[in-house]
Amino acid sequence: MAEAGVQLERVLDRLLPKPQAGEPPLAEAIRYASLGGGKRLRPFLVVSSARLFGVAESCALRVGAAVEMIHCYSLVHDDLPAMDNDDLRRGKPTTHKAYDEATAILAGDALLTQAFEVLADSETHADPKVRIALVAALARAAGASGMVGGQALDMQAEQTPLTEIGAITRLQRLKTGALFEFSCEAGAILGKVEDSRRGALQAYAHDMGLAFQIADDLLDVRGRAEEIGKTPGKDQAAGKATFVSILGLERAESQARMLVDQACRHLDVFGDRAEALRAVAHFVVERKA
């Protein structure tokens, strides 16, 4: 995962705009929000799933860079005062604190649109049908029926708290899980796979994504800012219902472990070739940040 992160950093550095003398600090803010931090989990999922189908790593890394641009844009906008109103991200001031709110909004907008520019480029894949499929799948995962829809539900939950585990599961499946699902499905799209193996990756991503979010909720309760790189305790302070607030610590931990085991079973069809995906599923619930 660390190795893939280093490779991805190089790709992002090459793709992202460079600051120009005398220009507004937009390019600088884009790079601030995107480089030098984060687990790079979503790109790792793209690369690992693509390896299952013999896809060139250079192609997978470009798709990984596109999904990371979407992820970073979402974090920049999530941290704004109108949304989560946070001052700390990845252990440093949030983009709107390092620059200003307008620059942060524009930096997020630029990252969102550049992601699709990267996917549409022939360097990502020689087959235009594959590129169109990648664009369509990422648009669904990032839009109103995916990540943005989940963010809207999350904001609504601040006014009308969720009380059922099914409602929280749906919120997190959209807000967090949709990009995980795209990241795993992208390998199959790049490999032109349309059989049950693609469904197995989608099922894996669904369960692993929920386990990831439960672990995130646990870290929000137990974590320290210097460890997790963001402000802990914000969900509780905002009165948000989470997996932990409804299930309790012990049941939440048990549910996360069960989901990881279930996620790994979906990968049986790939045998030992999916070991990296199994390992990262266990990592998401054992991590300390």
Secondary structure, 3 states (H helix, E strand, C coil): CHHHHHHHHHHHHHHCCCCCCCCCCHHHHHHHHHCCCCCCHHHHHHHHHHHCCCCCHHHHHHHHHHHHHHHHHHHHHHCCCCCCCCCEECCEECHHHHCCHHHHHHHHHHHHHHHHHHHHCCCCCCCHHHHHHHHHHHHHHHCCCCHHHHHHHHHHHHHCCCCCHHHHHHHHHHHHHHHHHHHHHHHHHHCCCCCHHHHHHHHHHHHHHHHHHHHHHHHHHHCCHHHHCCCCCHHHHCCCCCHHHHHCHHHHHHHHHHHHHHHHHHHHHHHHHHHHHHHHHHHHHHCCC
